[in-house]
Amino acid sequence: MDYSKYETVIGLEVHAQLQTNSKLFSGDANRFGGQPNTQINPITLAHPGTLPKINKKAIEYAIKMGLACHCTIETLNCFARKNYFYPDLPKGYQISQHTTPICIGGYVSVFIAGTEKKIHLNRIHIEEDAGKSIHDAVDGFTCIDYNRAGTPLIEIVTEPCIQSAEEAFQYLTEIRKLVRWIDICDGNMEEGSLRCDANISIRLKGTTELGTKVEVKNLNSIRNVKKAIEFEVERMIRLVEKGETIVQQTRSFDAANDTTFAIREKEEANDYRYFPDPDLVPFFINPSSIEAIRKTMPALPNALKEKLQQEYGLSDYDAHQLCEDKYTAAYFEATASYNRNFKAIANWLLGPLKQYLNEQGQDFNQQPLLPITLAGIIQLVDEGKINFSTAANKLLPVLINTNAHPAATAESMNLIQVSDQNAVADWVQHVIKSMPEKVTEYKKGKKGLIGLFVGEVKKLSKGKADPKTTTTLLEKFLNEK
């Protein structure tokens, strides 16, 4: 089967729950993990006579995402009712934006094989989340938990411009990083605070007409999005090659065997019978408010990556790794204000410190080691008073929770290396005298034995002999005639 004559066209819809204290249109608590139906009130339950009220913080968070994605912010906004059977939304309809999304256009940059590609957005709009239907709690019944009903969401909709599962993977990775970076969503796909629907179609290369699309709903991991797209593309090509018809439908992903299955025929927009919500008046966003929000935004990952390369001389790889998380990047800059060995700082953050945090199940915003303490450790290594291995394996575990003075702590632990040539020379000569056969082999050409001699001096000095001084003196004495 010739797969190469087809191209894939993908559009993604990403739902991000906003980390507001309360819900989109009521004062219920917006928290994950509460006891079922404890975060509800008459507005959530759609009691007669209750009226919704817009959460201002949700509007602010949506604007932040729009600015991060280079969107145009729509100043005049309104909400619509999306009439569709939601068994876990008491109103029987969802409040969403339809004709006036708060963010229009924009793009998100991704890098594929080192080349930048802009994934263009159609829109970002605000809507409320539905509750949860639980089918396996009581035999023969479906249980409804309304705690999530009314949680504020933004839906980030791309144009149909993604061409592969890998591009989709990179785009979602970037979206998750962005929502975390600007503190509007925790990006936890397992808990459902970030979810993705993938619209997938195929067409012959060289054609411009879009093929029949299939939507795969509620993918709960970036890896599953990639797997679902790969399976669907292959399935659709097989259908076309057999002369069969692709049916427009909604499908779900089975993570147990990495396949998709049909759940219903796909609805069209007119099936939802949108109309303006009569209980929510249109709202206007003042341009000055947008600029005020823009000023609160942190430097975004790509801009910060460029800064790390230009101002600190870091490699593309180091800068990219540091900018995977804003707290890591902030920690780097804080440490760089105390020590100018920027490469060493990056090595420590991406090496020993990252390893420690991974072992503790922590992130860099929970890092107990103060930047000034790390700067002091690096200075000790740079001055040759302690080697990297000793600093990472012996000194760091002590300082990471105490933040004691690095030099004083290293001295008290007897870790300071001896660089005095007379003291090191005594150790070197003692080792040479104790190993006459190895000395003879070295002089006959087995220069690799130098490592053995260095190791013996290290043992004799209990690790205090400076390796550079040791190597220099060993080569001097061993090469004497």
Contacts in CASP RR format, 6 or more apart in sequence:
PFRMAT RR
TARGET T0000
AUTHOR 0000-0000-0000
METHOD contacts of the structure
MODEL  1
MDYSKYETVIGLEVHAQLQTNSKLFSGDANRFGGQPNTQINPITLAHPGT
LPKINKKAIEYAIKMGLACHCTIETLNCFARKNYFYPDLPKGYQISQHTT
PICIGGYVSVFIAGTEKKIHLNRIHIEEDAGKSIHDAVDGFTCIDYNRAG
TPLIEIVTEPCIQSAEEAFQYLTEIRKLVRWIDICDGNMEEGSLRCDANI
SIRLKGTTELGTKVEVKNLNSIRNVKKAIEFEVERMIRLVEKGETIVQQT
RSFDAANDTTFAIREKEEANDYRYFPDPDLVPFFINPSSIEAIRKTMPAL
PNALKEKLQQEYGLSDYDAHQLCEDKYTAAYFEATASYNRNFKAIANWLL
GPLKQYLNEQGQDFNQQPLLPITLAGIIQLVDEGKINFSTAANKLLPVLI
NTNAHPAATAESMNLIQVSDQNAVADWVQHVIKSMPEKVTEYKKGKKGLI
GLFVGEVKKLSKGKADPKTTTTLLEKFLNEK
1 237 0 8 1.000
1 238 0 8 1.000
1 241 0 8 1.000
2 241 0 8 1.000
3 234 0 8 1.000
3 237 0 8 1.000
5 204 0 8 1.000
5 205 0 8 1.000
6 202 0 8 1.000
6 203 0 8 1.000
6 204 0 8 1.000
6 205 0 8 1.000
6 233 0 8 1.000
6 237 0 8 1.000
6 240 0 8 1.000
7 163 0 8 1.000
7 202 0 8 1.000
7 203 0 8 1.000
7 204 0 8 1.000
7 205 0 8 1.000
7 206 0 8 1.000
8 162 0 8 1.000
8 163 0 8 1.000
8 164 0 8 1.000
8 165 0 8 1.000
8 200 0 8 1.000
8 201 0 8 1.000
8 202 0 8 1.000
8 229 0 8 1.000
8 233 0 8 1.000
9 160 0 8 1.000
9 161 0 8 1.000
9 162 0 8 1.000
9 163 0 8 1.000
9 200 0 8 1.000
9 201 0 8 1.000
9 202 0 8 1.000
9 203 0 8 1.000
9 210 0 8 1.000
9 211 0 8 1.000
10 160 0 8 1.000
10 162 0 8 1.000
10 163 0 8 1.000
10 164 0 8 1.000
10 165 0 8 1.000
10 167 0 8 1.000
10 168 0 8 1.000
10 198 0 8 1.000
10 199 0 8 1.000
10 200 0 8 1.000
10 201 0 8 1.000
10 229 0 8 1.000
11 157 0 8 1.000
11 158 0 8 1.000
11 159 0 8 1.000
11 160 0 8 1.000
11 161 0 8 1.000
11 162 0 8 1.000
11 198 0 8 1.000
11 199 0 8 1.000
11 200 0 8 1.000
12 156 0 8 1.000
12 157 0 8 1.000
12 158 0 8 1.000
12 162 0 8 1.000
12 168 0 8 1.000
12 171 0 8 1.000
12 172 0 8 1.000
12 196 0 8 1.000
12 197 0 8 1.000
12 198 0 8 1.000
12 199 0 8 1.000
12 225 0 8 1.000
13 155 0 8 1.000
13 156 0 8 1.000
13 157 0 8 1.000
13 158 0 8 1.000
13 196 0 8 1.000
13 197 0 8 1.000
13 198 0 8 1.000
13 199 0 8 1.000
14 155 0 8 1.000
14 156 0 8 1.000
14 157 0 8 1.000
14 172 0 8 1.000
14 175 0 8 1.000
14 194 0 8 1.000
14 195 0 8 1.000
14 196 0 8 1.000
15 129 0 8 1.000
15 153 0 8 1.000
15 154 0 8 1.000
15 155 0 8 1.000
15 156 0 8 1.000
15 194 0 8 1.000
15 195 0 8 1.000
15 196 0 8 1.000
15 197 0 8 1.000
16 65 0 8 1.000
16 153 0 8 1.000
16 154 0 8 1.000
16 155 0 8 1.000
16 156 0 8 1.000
16 175 0 8 1.000
16 179 0 8 1.000
16 184 0 8 1.000
16 185 0 8 1.000
16 187 0 8 1.000
16 193 0 8 1.000
16 194 0 8 1.000
17 129 0 8 1.000
17 151 0 8 1.000
17 152 0 8 1.000
17 153 0 8 1.000
17 185 0 8 1.000
17 192 0 8 1.000
17 193 0 8 1.000
17 194 0 8 1.000
18 30 0 8 1.000
18 57 0 8 1.000
18 58 0 8 1.000
18 61 0 8 1.000
18 62 0 8 1.000
18 151 0 8 1.000
18 152 0 8 1.000
18 153 0 8 1.000
18 154 0 8 1.000
18 184 0 8 1.000
18 185 0 8 1.000
19 30 0 8 1.000
19 61 0 8 1.000
19 183 0 8 1.000
19 184 0 8 1.000
19 185 0 8 1.000
19 186 0 8 1.000
20 30 0 8 1.000
20 55 0 8 1.000
20 57 0 8 1.000
20 58 0 8 1.000
20 61 0 8 1.000
20 152 0 8 1.000
21 29 0 8 1.000
21 30 0 8 1.000
21 57 0 8 1.000
22 28 0 8 1.000
22 29 0 8 1.000
22 30 0 8 1.000
22 55 0 8 1.000
23 29 0 8 1.000
23 30 0 8 1.000
23 44 0 8 1.000
23 55 0 8 1.000
23 128 0 8 1.000
23 149 0 8 1.000
23 150 0 8 1.000
23 151 0 8 1.000
23 152 0 8 1.000
24 52 0 8 1.000
24 54 0 8 1.000
24 55 0 8 1.000
24 58 0 8 1.000
24 95 0 8 1.000
24 126 0 8 1.000
24 127 0 8 1.000
24 128 0 8 1.000
24 150 0 8 1.000
24 151 0 8 1.000
24 152 0 8 1.000
24 153 0 8 1.000
25 43 0 8 1.000
25 52 0 8 1.000
25 53 0 8 1.000
25 54 0 8 1.000
25 55 0 8 1.000
25 95 0 8 1.000
25 128 0 8 1.000
25 150 0 8 1.000
25 280 0 8 1.000
26 41 0 8 1.000
26 43 0 8 1.000
26 44 0 8 1.000
26 52 0 8 1.000
26 53 0 8 1.000
26 150 0 8 1.000
27 41 0 8 1.000
27 43 0 8 1.000
28 39 0 8 1.000
28 40 0 8 1.000
28 41 0 8 1.000
28 43 0 8 1.000
28 44 0 8 1.000
28 150 0 8 1.000
29 39 0 8 1.000
30 39 0 8 1.000
30 151 0 8 1.000
30 152 0 8 1.000
31 39 0 8 1.000
31 147 0 8 1.000
32 191 0 8 1.000
32 193 0 8 1.000
33 147 0 8 1.000
34 147 0 8 1.000
36 143 0 8 1.000
36 145 0 8 1.000
36 147 0 8 1.000
37 144 0 8 1.000
37 145 0 8 1.000
37 146 0 8 1.000
37 147 0 8 1.000
38 147 0 8 1.000
39 147 0 8 1.000
40 146 0 8 1.000
40 147 0 8 1.000
40 149 0 8 1.000
42 50 0 8 1.000
43 50 0 8 1.000
43 51 0 8 1.000
43 52 0 8 1.000
44 90 0 8 1.000
44 146 0 8 1.000
44 149 0 8 1.000
44 150 0 8 1.000
45 90 0 8 1.000
45 146 0 8 1.000
46 90 0 8 1.000
46 91 0 8 1.000
46 92 0 8 1.000
51 279 0 8 1.000
52 95 0 8 1.000
52 277 0 8 1.000
52 279 0 8 1.000
52 280 0 8 1.000
54 280 0 8 1.000
54 283 0 8 1.000
55 152 0 8 1.000
58 126 0 8 1.000
58 152 0 8 1.000
59 102 0 8 1.000
59 126 0 8 1.000
59 283 0 8 1.000
59 285 0 8 1.000
60 293 0 8 1.000
61 152 0 8 1.000
61 154 0 8 1.000
61 184 0 8 1.000
62 102 0 8 1.000
62 103 0 8 1.000
62 124 0 8 1.000
62 126 0 8 1.000
62 154 0 8 1.000
63 73 0 8 1.000
63 102 0 8 1.000
63 103 0 8 1.000
63 285 0 8 1.000
63 290 0 8 1.000
63 293 0 8 1.000
64 182 0 8 1.000
64 184 0 8 1.000
64 293 0 8 1.000
64 297 0 8 1.000
65 103 0 8 1.000
65 124 0 8 1.000
65 154 0 8 1.000
65 156 0 8 1.000
65 178 0 8 1.000
65 179 0 8 1.000
65 182 0 8 1.000
65 184 0 8 1.000
66 73 0 8 1.000
66 102 0 8 1.000
66 103 0 8 1.000
66 106 0 8 1.000
66 124 0 8 1.000
67 73 0 8 1.000
67 290 0 8 1.000
67 293 0 8 1.000
67 294 0 8 1.000
67 297 0 8 1.000
68 178 0 8 1.000
68 181 0 8 1.000
68 182 0 8 1.000
68 297 0 8 1.000
68 300 0 8 1.000
69 103 0 8 1.000
69 106 0 8 1.000
69 107 0 8 1.000
69 108 0 8 1.000
69 121 0 8 1.000
69 124 0 8 1.000
69 156 0 8 1.000
69 178 0 8 1.000
70 105 0 8 1.000
70 106 0 8 1.000
70 107 0 8 1.000
71 103 0 8 1.000
71 104 0 8 1.000
71 105 0 8 1.000
71 106 0 8 1.000
71 121 0 8 1.000
71 124 0 8 1.000
72 103 0 8 1.000
72 104 0 8 1.000
72 105 0 8 1.000
72 106 0 8 1.000
73 102 0 8 1.000
73 103 0 8 1.000
73 104 0 8 1.000
73 285 0 8 1.000
73 290 0 8 1.000
74 100 0 8 1.000
74 101 0 8 1.000
74 102 0 8 1.000
74 103 0 8 1.000
74 104 0 8 1.000
74 285 0 8 1.000
75 284 0 8 1.000
75 285 0 8 1.000
75 286 0 8 1.000
75 287 0 8 1.000
75 290 0 8 1.000
76 100 0 8 1.000
76 282 0 8 1.000
76 283 0 8 1.000
76 284 0 8 1.000
76 285 0 8 1.000
77 97 0 8 1.000
77 100 0 8 1.000
77 102 0 8 1.000
77 282 0 8 1.000
77 283 0 8 1.000
77 284 0 8 1.000
77 285 0 8 1.000
78 97 0 8 1.000
78 99 0 8 1.000
78 100 0 8 1.000
78 276 0 8 1.000
78 277 0 8 1.000
78 280 0 8 1.000
78 281 0 8 1.000
78 282 0 8 1.000
78 283 0 8 1.000
79 95 0 8 1.000
79 96 0 8 1.000
79 97 0 8 1.000
79 126 0 8 1.000
79 276 0 8 1.000
79 277 0 8 1.000
79 280 0 8 1.000
80 95 0 8 1.000
80 96 0 8 1.000
80 97 0 8 1.000
80 98 0 8 1.000
80 99 0 8 1.000
80 274 0 8 1.000
80 275 0 8 1.000
80 276 0 8 1.000
80 277 0 8 1.000
81 93 0 8 1.000
81 94 0 8 1.000
81 95 0 8 1.000
81 274 0 8 1.000
81 275 0 8 1.000
81 276 0 8 1.000
81 277 0 8 1.000
82 93 0 8 1.000
82 94 0 8 1.000
82 95 0 8 1.000
82 96 0 8 1.000
82 98 0 8 1.000
82 127 0 8 1.000
82 272 0 8 1.000
82 274 0 8 1.000
83 92 0 8 1.000
83 93 0 8 1.000
83 272 0 8 1.000
83 273 0 8 1.000
83 274 0 8 1.000
83 275 0 8 1.000
84 93 0 8 1.000
84 94 0 8 1.000
84 267 0 8 1.000
84 271 0 8 1.000
84 272 0 8 1.000
85 92 0 8 1.000
86 92 0 8 1.000
86 93 0 8 1.000
86 94 0 8 1.000
86 130 0 8 1.000
87 133 0 8 1.000
87 142 0 8 1.000
87 144 0 8 1.000
88 130 0 8 1.000
88 131 0 8 1.000
88 132 0 8 1.000
88 133 0 8 1.000
88 144 0 8 1.000
88 145 0 8 1.000
88 146 0 8 1.000
88 149 0 8 1.000
89 128 0 8 1.000
89 130 0 8 1.000
89 131 0 8 1.000
89 149 0 8 1.000
89 150 0 8 1.000
90 146 0 8 1.000
90 149 0 8 1.000
94 127 0 8 1.000
94 128 0 8 1.000
94 130 0 8 1.000
95 127 0 8 1.000
95 128 0 8 1.000
95 277 0 8 1.000
95 280 0 8 1.000
96 125 0 8 1.000
96 126 0 8 1.000
96 127 0 8 1.000
96 128 0 8 1.000
96 155 0 8 1.000
97 125 0 8 1.000
97 126 0 8 1.000
97 127 0 8 1.000
98 125 0 8 1.000
98 274 0 8 1.000
99 274 0 8 1.000
100 282 0 8 1.000
101 123 0 8 1.000
101 124 0 8 1.000
101 125 0 8 1.000
102 124 0 8 1.000
102 125 0 8 1.000
102 126 0 8 1.000
102 285 0 8 1.000
103 121 0 8 1.000
103 123 0 8 1.000
103 124 0 8 1.000
103 125 0 8 1.000
104 123 0 8 1.000
105 120 0 8 1.000
105 121 0 8 1.000
105 122 0 8 1.000
105 123 0 8 1.000
106 120 0 8 1.000
106 121 0 8 1.000
107 118 0 8 1.000
107 119 0 8 1.000
107 120 0 8 1.000
107 121 0 8 1.000
108 118 0 8 1.000
108 119 0 8 1.000
108 121 0 8 1.000
108 171 0 8 1.000
108 174 0 8 1.000
108 175 0 8 1.000
108 178 0 8 1.000
109 116 0 8 1.000
109 117 0 8 1.000
109 118 0 8 1.000
109 119 0 8 1.000
109 174 0 8 1.000
109 302 0 8 1.000
110 116 0 8 1.000
110 117 0 8 1.000
110 119 0 8 1.000
110 167 0 8 1.000
110 170 0 8 1.000
110 171 0 8 1.000
110 173 0 8 1.000
110 174 0 8 1.000
111 117 0 8 1.000
111 170 0 8 1.000
112 166 0 8 1.000
112 167 0 8 1.000
112 170 0 8 1.000
117 167 0 8 1.000
119 158 0 8 1.000
119 161 0 8 1.000
119 162 0 8 1.000
119 167 0 8 1.000
119 171 0 8 1.000
120 158 0 8 1.000
120 159 0 8 1.000
120 161 0 8 1.000
121 156 0 8 1.000
121 157 0 8 1.000
121 158 0 8 1.000
121 159 0 8 1.000
122 157 0 8 1.000
122 158 0 8 1.000
122 159 0 8 1.000
123 157 0 8 1.000
124 154 0 8 1.000
124 155 0 8 1.000
124 156 0 8 1.000
124 157 0 8 1.000
125 154 0 8 1.000
125 155 0 8 1.000
125 157 0 8 1.000
126 152 0 8 1.000
126 153 0 8 1.000
126 154 0 8 1.000
126 155 0 8 1.000
127 153 0 8 1.000
127 154 0 8 1.000
127 155 0 8 1.000
128 149 0 8 1.000
128 150 0 8 1.000
128 151 0 8 1.000
128 152 0 8 1.000
128 153 0 8 1.000
129 148 0 8 1.000
129 149 0 8 1.000
129 150 0 8 1.000
129 151 0 8 1.000
129 152 0 8 1.000
129 153 0 8 1.000
130 148 0 8 1.000
130 149 0 8 1.000
130 150 0 8 1.000
131 144 0 8 1.000
131 145 0 8 1.000
131 146 0 8 1.000
131 147 0 8 1.000
131 148 0 8 1.000
131 149 0 8 1.000
131 150 0 8 1.000
132 144 0 8 1.000
132 145 0 8 1.000
132 147 0 8 1.000
132 148 0 8 1.000
133 142 0 8 1.000
133 143 0 8 1.000
133 144 0 8 1.000
134 142 0 8 1.000
134 143 0 8 1.000
134 144 0 8 1.000
134 145 0 8 1.000
135 142 0 8 1.000
135 143 0 8 1.000
137 143 0 8 1.000
154 184 0 8 1.000
156 175 0 8 1.000
158 171 0 8 1.000
160 199 0 8 1.000
160 201 0 8 1.000
160 210 0 8 1.000
162 168 0 8 1.000
162 171 0 8 1.000
164 229 0 8 1.000
165 225 0 8 1.000
165 226 0 8 1.000
165 227 0 8 1.000
165 229 0 8 1.000
165 230 0 8 1.000
165 233 0 8 1.000
166 226 0 8 1.000
168 198 0 8 1.000
168 225 0 8 1.000
168 226 0 8 1.000
168 229 0 8 1.000
169 222 0 8 1.000
169 223 0 8 1.000
169 225 0 8 1.000
169 226 0 8 1.000
172 196 0 8 1.000
172 222 0 8 1.000
172 225 0 8 1.000
173 222 0 8 1.000
175 194 0 8 1.000
176 187 0 8 1.000
176 189 0 8 1.000
176 194 0 8 1.000
176 222 0 8 1.000
177 301 0 8 1.000
177 324 0 8 1.000
177 325 0 8 1.000
178 300 0 8 1.000
178 301 0 8 1.000
179 185 0 8 1.000
179 187 0 8 1.000
179 194 0 8 1.000
180 186 0 8 1.000
180 187 0 8 1.000
180 325 0 8 1.000
180 326 0 8 1.000
181 298 0 8 1.000
181 300 0 8 1.000
181 301 0 8 1.000
181 326 0 8 1.000
182 297 0 8 1.000
182 298 0 8 1.000
185 193 0 8 1.000
185 194 0 8 1.000
186 193 0 8 1.000
187 193 0 8 1.000
187 194 0 8 1.000
188 194 0 8 1.000
189 195 0 8 1.000
189 196 0 8 1.000
189 220 0 8 1.000
189 221 0 8 1.000
189 222 0 8 1.000
190 220 0 8 1.000
190 221 0 8 1.000
192 220 0 8 1.000
195 218 0 8 1.000
195 219 0 8 1.000
195 220 0 8 1.000
196 218 0 8 1.000
196 219 0 8 1.000
196 225 0 8 1.000
197 215 0 8 1.000
197 216 0 8 1.000
197 217 0 8 1.000
197 218 0 8 1.000
197 219 0 8 1.000
198 215 0 8 1.000
198 216 0 8 1.000
198 219 0 8 1.000
198 225 0 8 1.000
198 228 0 8 1.000
198 229 0 8 1.000
198 232 0 8 1.000
199 213 0 8 1.000
199 214 0 8 1.000
199 215 0 8 1.000
200 213 0 8 1.000
200 214 0 8 1.000
200 215 0 8 1.000
200 216 0 8 1.000
200 229 0 8 1.000
200 232 0 8 1.000
200 233 0 8 1.000
200 236 0 8 1.000
201 210 0 8 1.000
201 211 0 8 1.000
201 212 0 8 1.000
201 213 0 8 1.000
201 214 0 8 1.000
201 236 0 8 1.000
201 246 0 8 1.000
202 211 0 8 1.000
202 233 0 8 1.000
202 236 0 8 1.000
202 237 0 8 1.000
202 240 0 8 1.000
203 209 0 8 1.000
203 210 0 8 1.000
203 211 0 8 1.000
211 246 0 8 1.000
212 245 0 8 1.000
212 246 0 8 1.000
212 247 0 8 1.000
212 248 0 8 1.000
213 248 0 8 1.000
213 266 0 8 1.000
214 232 0 8 1.000
214 236 0 8 1.000
214 246 0 8 1.000
214 247 0 8 1.000
214 248 0 8 1.000
214 249 0 8 1.000
214 250 0 8 1.000
214 251 0 8 1.000
214 266 0 8 1.000
215 249 0 8 1.000
215 250 0 8 1.000
215 251 0 8 1.000
215 266 0 8 1.000
216 228 0 8 1.000
216 229 0 8 1.000
216 232 0 8 1.000
216 250 0 8 1.000
216 251 0 8 1.000
216 252 0 8 1.000
216 253 0 8 1.000
216 260 0 8 1.000
217 250 0 8 1.000
217 251 0 8 1.000
217 252 0 8 1.000
217 263 0 8 1.000
218 252 0 8 1.000
219 225 0 8 1.000
219 228 0 8 1.000
219 253 0 8 1.000
224 253 0 8 1.000
224 255 0 8 1.000
227 253 0 8 1.000
227 258 0 8 1.000
228 253 0 8 1.000
228 260 0 8 1.000
231 258 0 8 1.000
231 259 0 8 1.000
231 260 0 8 1.000
232 251 0 8 1.000
232 260 0 8 1.000
235 260 0 8 1.000
236 246 0 8 1.000
239 245 0 8 1.000
239 246 0 8 1.000
240 246 0 8 1.000
247 262 0 8 1.000
247 265 0 8 1.000
248 265 0 8 1.000
248 266 0 8 1.000
249 262 0 8 1.000
249 263 0 8 1.000
249 264 0 8 1.000
249 265 0 8 1.000
249 266 0 8 1.000
250 262 0 8 1.000
250 263 0 8 1.000
250 264 0 8 1.000
250 265 0 8 1.000
250 266 0 8 1.000
250 267 0 8 1.000
251 260 0 8 1.000
251 261 0 8 1.000
251 262 0 8 1.000
251 263 0 8 1.000
252 260 0 8 1.000
252 261 0 8 1.000
252 263 0 8 1.000
253 259 0 8 1.000
253 260 0 8 1.000
254 260 0 8 1.000
254 261 0 8 1.000
298 326 0 8 1.000
299 307 0 8 1.000
301 323 0 8 1.000
301 324 0 8 1.000
301 326 0 8 1.000
301 329 0 8 1.000
302 323 0 8 1.000
304 323 0 8 1.000
304 326 0 8 1.000
304 329 0 8 1.000
305 319 0 8 1.000
305 320 0 8 1.000
305 322 0 8 1.000
305 323 0 8 1.000
306 319 0 8 1.000
308 314 0 8 1.000
308 318 0 8 1.000
308 319 0 8 1.000
308 322 0 8 1.000
308 323 0 8 1.000
308 329 0 8 1.000
308 332 0 8 1.000
309 315 0 8 1.000
309 316 0 8 1.000
309 319 0 8 1.000
312 336 0 8 1.000
312 342 0 8 1.000
313 342 0 8 1.000
313 343 0 8 1.000
314 322 0 8 1.000
314 342 0 8 1.000
314 343 0 8 1.000
314 346 0 8 1.000
318 343 0 8 1.000
318 346 0 8 1.000
318 350 0 8 1.000
321 346 0 8 1.000
321 350 0 8 1.000
322 328 0 8 1.000
322 329 0 8 1.000
322 332 0 8 1.000
322 346 0 8 1.000
322 349 0 8 1.000
322 350 0 8 1.000
323 329 0 8 1.000
325 363 0 8 1.000
325 364 0 8 1.000
327 363 0 8 1.000
327 364 0 8 1.000
327 365 0 8 1.000
327 367 0 8 1.000
328 349 0 8 1.000
328 354 0 8 1.000
328 364 0 8 1.000
330 364 0 8 1.000
331 349 0 8 1.000
331 364 0 8 1.000
331 367 0 8 1.000
331 371 0 8 1.000
332 345 0 8 1.000
332 346 0 8 1.000
332 349 0 8 1.000
334 371 0 8 1.000
335 345 0 8 1.000
335 349 0 8 1.000
335 371 0 8 1.000
335 372 0 8 1.000
335 374 0 8 1.000
335 375 0 8 1.000
336 342 0 8 1.000
336 345 0 8 1.000
337 371 0 8 1.000
338 371 0 8 1.000
338 372 0 8 1.000
338 375 0 8 1.000
338 376 0 8 1.000
339 345 0 8 1.000
339 374 0 8 1.000
339 375 0 8 1.000
339 376 0 8 1.000
339 378 0 8 1.000
339 379 0 8 1.000
341 378 0 8 1.000
341 382 0 8 1.000
344 378 0 8 1.000
344 381 0 8 1.000
344 382 0 8 1.000
345 374 0 8 1.000
345 375 0 8 1.000
345 378 0 8 1.000
348 374 0 8 1.000
348 377 0 8 1.000
348 378 0 8 1.000
349 364 0 8 1.000
352 392 0 8 1.000
352 396 0 8 1.000
353 364 0 8 1.000
353 367 0 8 1.000
353 369 0 8 1.000
353 374 0 8 1.000
356 396 0 8 1.000
356 400 0 8 1.000
357 363 0 8 1.000
357 364 0 8 1.000
357 366 0 8 1.000
357 367 0 8 1.000
360 366 0 8 1.000
368 400 0 8 1.000
368 401 0 8 1.000
368 403 0 8 1.000
369 396 0 8 1.000
369 399 0 8 1.000
369 400 0 8 1.000
369 403 0 8 1.000
370 403 0 8 1.000
373 399 0 8 1.000
373 403 0 8 1.000
373 404 0 8 1.000
373 406 0 8 1.000
376 406 0 8 1.000
376 407 0 8 1.000
377 391 0 8 1.000
377 395 0 8 1.000
377 396 0 8 1.000
377 399 0 8 1.000
377 406 0 8 1.000
379 406 0 8 1.000
380 386 0 8 1.000
380 391 0 8 1.000
380 395 0 8 1.000
380 406 0 8 1.000
380 407 0 8 1.000
380 410 0 8 1.000
381 387 0 8 1.000
381 388 0 8 1.000
381 391 0 8 1.000
384 417 0 8 1.000
384 419 0 8 1.000
384 466 0 8 1.000
384 468 0 8 1.000
385 407 0 8 1.000
385 410 0 8 1.000
385 416 0 8 1.000
385 417 0 8 1.000
385 419 0 8 1.000
386 395 0 8 1.000
386 410 0 8 1.000
386 415 0 8 1.000
386 416 0 8 1.000
386 417 0 8 1.000
387 417 0 8 1.000
387 467 0 8 1.000
390 415 0 8 1.000
390 463 0 8 1.000
394 413 0 8 1.000
394 415 0 8 1.000
395 406 0 8 1.000
395 409 0 8 1.000
395 410 0 8 1.000
395 413 0 8 1.000
395 415 0 8 1.000
398 404 0 8 1.000
398 409 0 8 1.000
398 413 0 8 1.000
399 406 0 8 1.000
399 409 0 8 1.000
402 409 0 8 1.000
410 416 0 8 1.000
414 462 0 8 1.000
414 464 0 8 1.000
415 464 0 8 1.000
416 464 0 8 1.000
417 463 0 8 1.000
417 464 0 8 1.000
417 465 0 8 1.000
417 466 0 8 1.000
417 467 0 8 1.000
418 424 0 8 1.000
418 461 0 8 1.000
418 464 0 8 1.000
418 465 0 8 1.000
418 466 0 8 1.000
418 469 0 8 1.000
419 466 0 8 1.000
419 469 0 8 1.000
421 469 0 8 1.000
421 473 0 8 1.000
423 465 0 8 1.000
424 457 0 8 1.000
424 461 0 8 1.000
424 465 0 8 1.000
424 466 0 8 1.000
424 469 0 8 1.000
424 470 0 8 1.000
424 473 0 8 1.000
425 473 0 8 1.000
427 457 0 8 1.000
427 460 0 8 1.000
427 461 0 8 1.000
427 465 0 8 1.000
427 470 0 8 1.000
428 453 0 8 1.000
428 457 0 8 1.000
428 470 0 8 1.000
428 473 0 8 1.000
428 474 0 8 1.000
428 477 0 8 1.000
429 477 0 8 1.000
430 460 0 8 1.000
431 453 0 8 1.000
431 456 0 8 1.000
431 457 0 8 1.000
431 460 0 8 1.000
432 439 0 8 1.000
432 453 0 8 1.000
432 474 0 8 1.000
432 477 0 8 1.000
432 478 0 8 1.000
434 456 0 8 1.000
435 453 0 8 1.000
435 456 0 8 1.000
438 449 0 8 1.000
438 452 0 8 1.000
438 453 0 8 1.000
439 478 0 8 1.000
441 449 0 8 1.000
442 448 0 8 1.000
442 449 0 8 1.000
442 450 0 8 1.000
442 453 0 8 1.000
442 478 0 8 1.000
443 478 0 8 1.000
450 471 0 8 1.000
450 474 0 8 1.000
450 475 0 8 1.000
450 478 0 8 1.000
453 474 0 8 1.000
453 478 0 8 1.000
454 467 0 8 1.000
454 470 0 8 1.000
454 471 0 8 1.000
454 474 0 8 1.000
457 465 0 8 1.000
457 470 0 8 1.000
457 474 0 8 1.000
458 465 0 8 1.000
458 467 0 8 1.000
458 470 0 8 1.000
END
